Amino acid sequence: MRAIFRIRLVAVLWKETLDGSPWVWAIASSTFPTQQNASNIRRSAELPLTIHYSGRPFLWENQDEILANIQFLQLTKPTLHRWKVAWFDSLEQNDLFQCLDQPAILLQELHIHSLTFISPDTEHYLFGGQLPNTKHLDLDGMVLPAHAVPVYGLRFLHLGHGFGQSIPVERLLEVVGGSPGLEHLGLTKLDLQMPSTLVTKSTIILNRLQSFRLRDLRGEEADYLIRHIQGPHCIQFDLCVAISRYGFDASSILDTALHAFEPVLRQIHRTTDESSLDIEGGGIAWSVGKSALAGTTRRQFIRLA
């Protein structure tokens, strides 16, 4: 925003152009002064908004900062029907979401990064339990919304850091299966609740999946997911699982579960000019050379830690 205000000072014409362009002002952030946010909301007319809220935990002892954050939520709540992108960073208090209990019908992109686990009850009043148009869901420290909250048609899904709270793997597969257009799927440091009996289920085929990342999961969790999710056109595959601490047989993944991704790995290996598979301490690193990616070296990891 500072750059925009400096540009406004260059000439009267530039100032008039910016002031007459509502899309320039379609953003509000808890890091901006209250008057600036109020001005942005007014100048943006009725255009969709990008909302950014930062809990700034190191300042929670400062009463002025707490009041400023509360004022920000009070100021932006009446615009919920205009929210298109929402970022919530460094959260520590569940009650912040009690101010956001109405549906955000236009919301397409939602990021929630919490420093502590967010209570499962939160999902029932967060945006009224309705996310009808959300395509990009990035949750860190918060479980998936319950079955009563429909989540489908996603293009991006990332779940991370469950803080010891388990997520039923069947609920996860339900969301993935309801999003055939999914392009990115990332799961990091989760505790998945496995079914009591591993019954045979149909495989979910995601033809648009480009990136599949499983990081810091238990071996049996990764094995189950890889067996039930396929991305025939995937170009990024990142697997990091813990096996030694849990006594999991790695051959189950290497010899069986990864078989579904063999055509993907083989095709990328063939179409790149420089591709190598290196066995390093603690894992396997797959490197794609510079000529294949316009001057950059890209490394894909299949790591068994």
C-alpha positions in Angstrom: 0.0 0.0 0.0 2.9 2.4 0.6 4.0 2.0 -3.0 0.5 2.9 -4.2 0.4 6.1 -2.1 3.8 7.1 -3.4 2.6 6.6 -7.0 -0.4 8.8 -6.2 2.0 11.6 -5.4 3.7 11.5 -8.8 1.1 13.5 -10.7 -2.6 14.5 -10.4 -3.5 12.2 -13.4 -1.9 9.2 -11.7 -3.7 10.0 -8.5 -7.0 10.3 -10.3 -6.4 7.0 -12.2 -5.6 5.1 -9.0 -8.5 6.6 -7.1 -10.8 5.7 -9.9 -9.7 2.0 -10.0 -11.6 0.1 -7.4 -9.6 -3.1 -7.9 -6.5 -1.4 -6.6 -8.1 -1.0 -3.2 -9.8 -4.4 -2.9 -7.7 -5.5 0.0 -7.9 -5.2 3.8 -5.3 -6.3 6.3 -5.0 -6.3 10.1 -1.5 -4.9 9.5 -2.9 -1.7 8.0 -4.2 1.2 10.1 -8.0 1.1 10.7 -8.6 4.2 8.7 -6.7 2.7 5.7 -8.8 -0.4 5.8 -12.0 1.6 6.0 -10.9 3.7 3.1 -9.9 0.6 1.0 -13.3 -1.0 1.6 -15.1 2.2 0.6 -12.9 2.8 -2.5 -13.2 -0.8 -3.7 -16.9 -0.3 -4.3 -18.5 -3.8 -4.4 -15.6 -5.7 -5.9 -14.5 -9.0 -4.3 -12.1 -8.5 -1.4 -8.8 -10.1 -0.3 -8.7 -10.3 3.5 -5.5 -10.8 5.5 -5.5 -11.3 9.3 -2.3 -11.8 11.3 -2.6 -12.8 14.9 1.0 -11.6 15.5 1.3 -13.8 18.6 4.3 -12.0 20.0 2.2 -9.0 20.5 -0.8 -10.6 22.2 0.3 -9.2 25.5 -0.2 -5.7 24.0 -3.8 -4.6 24.7 -3.6 -2.1 21.9 -2.8 -4.8 19.4 -5.6 -7.0 20.7 -8.0 -4.1 20.3 -6.8 -3.4 16.8 -7.4 -7.0 15.7 -10.9 -7.0 17.2 -11.6 -3.7 15.4 -10.4 -5.2 12.2 -12.8 -8.2 12.4 -15.7 -5.9 13.3 -14.8 -3.7 10.3 -14.6 -6.5 7.8 -17.4 -8.7 9.0 -20.1 -6.7 7.1 -18.2 -7.4 3.9 -18.2 -11.2 4.3 -20.4 -11.5 1.2 -17.6 -9.9 -0.8 -14.7 -12.0 0.5 -12.9 -13.9 -2.3 -9.5 -14.7 -0.7 -9.0 -14.9 3.1 -5.7 -15.5 5.0 -5.6 -16.1 8.7 -2.0 -16.3 10.0 -0.5 -17.1 13.4 -3.8 -17.7 15.1 -3.9 -18.7 18.8 -7.5 -18.0 19.9 -10.6 -19.9 18.7 -13.0 -17.1 19.7 -11.7 -15.0 16.8 -13.8 -17.1 14.5 -17.0 -16.4 16.4 -17.0 -13.1 14.6 -17.1 -14.9 11.3 -20.3 -17.0 11.6 -22.0 -15.9 8.4 -21.6 -17.5 5.0 -19.0 -16.1 2.6 -20.6 -17.1 -0.6 -17.9 -15.7 -2.9 -15.0 -17.2 -0.9 -12.8 -19.1 -3.3 -9.5 -19.3 -1.4 -9.1 -19.9 2.3 -5.9 -20.1 4.3 -5.9 -20.8 8.0 -2.5 -21.2 9.8 -2.9 -21.7 13.5 -0.1 -22.0 16.1 -2.3 -24.3 18.2 -5.0 -26.8 17.4 -8.4 -25.2 16.5 -11.3 -26.9 18.2 -13.4 -29.1 16.0 -16.5 -27.1 17.1 -15.0 -24.1 15.2 -16.0 -25.6 11.9 -19.7 -25.3 12.7 -19.7 -21.6 13.0 -16.8 -20.7 10.8 -18.5 -19.0 7.8 -21.8 -20.5 9.0 -20.5 -24.0 8.0 -20.8 -23.1 4.4 -18.0 -23.0 1.8 -19.9 -23.5 -1.4 -17.4 -21.9 -3.9 -14.1 -22.6 -2.2 -11.6 -24.0 -4.6 -8.4 -23.5 -2.6 -8.3 -24.9 0.9 -5.1 -24.5 3.0 -5.6 -25.6 6.7 -2.7 -25.8 9.1 -3.7 -26.7 12.7 -7.3 -27.3 11.9 -9.1 -30.5 10.9 -11.3 -30.8 7.8 -14.8 -29.6 8.3 -17.2 -32.3 9.5 -19.4 -34.3 7.2 -22.2 -31.9 7.8 -20.2 -29.2 6.1 -20.0 -30.0 2.3 -16.5 -29.6 0.8 -16.2 -30.5 -2.8 -14.9 -29.2 -6.1 -11.5 -28.2 -4.8 -8.5 -27.5 -7.0 -6.0 -27.1 -4.1 -6.0 -29.0 -0.8 -3.3 -28.8 1.9 -3.7 -30.1 5.4 -0.9 -29.8 8.0 0.0 -30.1 11.6 -3.0 -31.7 13.4 -1.4 -31.2 16.8 -2.2 -34.8 17.7 -5.9 -34.6 16.6 -6.8 -37.3 14.2 -8.6 -37.0 10.9 -10.6 -40.0 9.7 -8.9 -41.2 6.5 -12.3 -42.0 5.0 -13.4 -38.3 5.5 -10.2 -37.2 3.7 -10.9 -39.6 0.8 -14.5 -38.4 0.6 -13.3 -34.8 0.1 -10.6 -35.9 -2.4 -13.1 -38.0 -4.3 -15.5 -35.1 -4.5 -12.9 -33.0 -6.1 -12.1 -34.6 -9.5 -10.4 -31.4 -10.7 -7.9 -31.4 -7.8 -4.5 -30.1 -9.0 -2.5 -30.0 -5.8 -2.8 -32.4 -2.8 -0.5 -31.9 0.2 -0.7 -33.6 3.6 1.9 -32.8 6.2 2.4 -34.1 9.8 -1.1 -35.5 10.2 -2.5 -38.2 12.4 -4.9 -40.1 10.2 -7.5 -42.4 11.8 -7.3 -45.6 9.8 -10.3 -47.8 9.4 -10.6 -50.7 11.8 -10.7 -53.1 8.8 -8.9 -52.3 5.6 -11.7 -53.1 3.2 -11.1 -52.8 -0.5 -12.3 -49.5 -1.9 -12.3 -48.1 -5.4 -9.3 -46.1 -6.5 -9.8 -42.3 -6.9 -8.3 -41.2 -10.2 -7.4 -37.5 -10.4 -6.6 -36.7 -14.0 -5.7 -33.1 -13.3 -3.5 -33.7 -10.3 -0.1 -32.0 -10.9 1.4 -32.2 -7.4 1.1 -34.9 -4.8 3.0 -34.3 -1.5 2.9 -36.6 1.5 5.2 -35.4 4.2 6.0 -36.7 7.7 3.2 -39.3 7.7 3.4 -42.8 9.1 4.3 -45.5 6.6 0.9 -47.2 6.8 -0.9 -43.9 6.3 1.1 -43.1 3.1 0.7 -46.6 1.9 -3.1 -46.5 2.2 -3.4 -43.1 0.5 -1.1 -44.0 -2.4 -3.1 -47.2 -3.0 -6.4 -45.2 -3.2 -5.3 -42.1 -5.0 -3.9 -42.0 -8.5 -2.7 -39.0 -10.5 -1.8 -40.3 -14.0 -0.6 -36.8 -15.2 1.2 -35.8 -11.9 4.5 -34.0 -12.5 5.5 -33.6 -8.8 5.6 -36.4 -6.4 7.0 -35.8 -2.9 7.0 -38.6 -0.3 8.5 -38.5 3.1 7.4 -41.2 5.6 8.5 -42.5 8.9 9.0 -46.2 8.9 11.9 -47.2 11.3 10.2 -46.0 14.4 6.9 -47.8 13.7 8.3 -51.0 12.3 6.6 -50.5 8.9 7.8 -52.6 6.0 9.0 -50.1 3.4 8.7 -52.7 0.6 5.0 -52.4 0.8 5.3 -48.8 -0.5 8.3 -49.3 -2.8 7.2 -52.6 -4.4 3.4 -52.3 -4.4 1.8 -48.9 -3.6 4.1 -46.9 -5.8 3.4 -49.2 -8.7 0.5 -46.9 -9.7 2.9 -44.0 -10.1 5.5 -46.0 -12.1 4.2 -44.7 -15.5 4.4 -41.1 -14.2 8.0 -41.4 -12.9 9.1 -43.3 -16.0 7.6 -40.7 -18.4 9.2 -37.7 -16.7 12.5 -39.6 -16.6 12.3 -40.2 -20.4 11.2 -36.6 -21.3 14.0 -34.8 -19.4 17.4 -34.4 -20.8 19.1 -34.8 -17.4 17.5 -37.0 -14.8 19.1 -39.1 -12.1 18.1 -41.2 -9.1 20.5 -40.9 -6.2 20.6 -42.9 -3.1 21.5 -40.6 -0.2 21.7 -41.0 3.6 18.2 -41.6 4.8 16.5 -41.4 1.5 16.2 -41.5 -2.3 16.5 -38.2 -4.2 15.3 -37.9 -7.8 16.9 -34.9 -9.6 15.6 -33.3 -12.8 18.3 -31.5 -14.7 18.6 -27.9 -15.8 17.9 -28.2 -19.4 14.5 -29.7 -18.6 13.3 -26.8 -16.5 14.5 -23.7 -18.2 17.8 -23.2 -16.3 16.7 -24.5 -12.9 17.6 -27.7 -11.1 14.6 -29.4 -9.5 14.7 -32.2 -7.0 11.9 -34.6 -6.2 12.1 -36.7 -3.1 11.0 -40.1 -2.2 12.4 -40.3 1.3 12.0 -43.1 3.7 13.2 -41.8 7.1 
